[in-house]
Amino acid sequence: MCNNNRFDYIDYEGKLYPYLWLEIPNWGIYRVSTSSLSNALMENDLATYKSEEARHIDEMFFFFVEDEDFQLSDEEIIDVILRAVT
């Protein structure tokens, strides 16, 4: 997956998923991860959490970006997020 020390990792069901803390201007500092983690937390219907642990992990994150976007710079990831939510 991501082999970069700018990432922290969360373990879910024995797999490590990268995440970042990003400072989004005028909003604050938020934890962001990949769509792979988001998908792993949900049942196949993508509407139900797999478990209470999955719900708790999901609530720790502000946003999930596509896996390929996670390789962008912090500033570019922030742009992706802002385009999606504004």
C-alpha positions in Angstrom: 0.0 0.0 0.0 1.5 3.4 0.9 5.1 3.2 2.0 5.6 6.7 3.2 6.4 8.0 6.6 4.0 10.9 6.2 1.2 8.4 6.9 -0.1 6.9 10.1 -1.9 3.6 9.9 -5.0 2.1 11.5 -5.4 -1.7 11.7 -8.8 -3.1 10.8 -9.4 -6.8 10.5 -5.7 -7.5 10.3 -5.0 -5.0 7.5 -3.3 -1.7 7.8 -4.9 1.4 6.2 -3.1 4.7 5.9 -4.4 8.0 7.1 -3.3 11.6 7.4 -4.1 14.5 9.7 -4.7 17.5 7.4 -5.2 21.1 8.3 -8.0 22.4 6.1 -7.8 26.2 5.9 -10.6 27.9 7.9 -12.0 24.5 9.0 -9.5 22.9 11.3 -7.4 19.7 11.5 -9.1 16.5 10.4 -8.2 12.8 9.9 -8.5 11.5 6.3 -8.1 8.0 4.9 -8.8 6.0 1.8 -11.9 4.6 0.2 -10.5 1.1 0.8 -10.9 1.7 4.6 -14.4 3.1 4.1 -15.4 0.1 2.0 -13.9 -2.4 4.5 -16.0 -0.9 7.3 -19.3 -1.4 5.5 -21.3 -4.4 4.5 -21.7 -5.1 0.8 -24.8 -2.8 0.7 -22.5 0.1 1.7 -25.3 1.3 4.1 -24.6 -0.9 7.1 -21.5 -1.1 9.3 -19.9 -4.5 9.7 -19.7 -4.0 13.5 -19.6 -1.5 16.3 -15.9 -1.3 15.9 -16.3 -0.4 12.2 -18.8 2.3 13.1 -16.4 3.7 15.7 -13.5 3.8 13.2 -15.6 5.5 10.6 -16.6 8.2 13.0 -12.9 8.9 13.7 -12.5 10.2 10.1 -13.7 13.4 8.4 -13.3 12.2 4.8 -12.3 9.2 2.7 -10.6 9.9 -0.6 -10.1 7.5 -3.5 -7.0 5.4 -3.0 -5.2 6.9 -6.0 -5.8 10.4 -4.6 -4.1 9.5 -1.4 -0.7 9.6 -3.2 -1.2 13.3 -3.9 0.4 16.0 -1.9 -1.5 17.2 1.3 -2.5 20.4 -0.5 -3.9 18.4 -3.5 -5.8 16.1 -1.2 -7.3 19.1 0.6 -8.4 20.4 -2.9 -10.0 17.1 -3.6 -11.9 17.2 -0.3 -13.0 20.8 -0.8 -14.3 20.2 -4.3 -16.3 17.3 -2.9 -17.9 19.1 0.0 -18.4 22.6 -1.3 
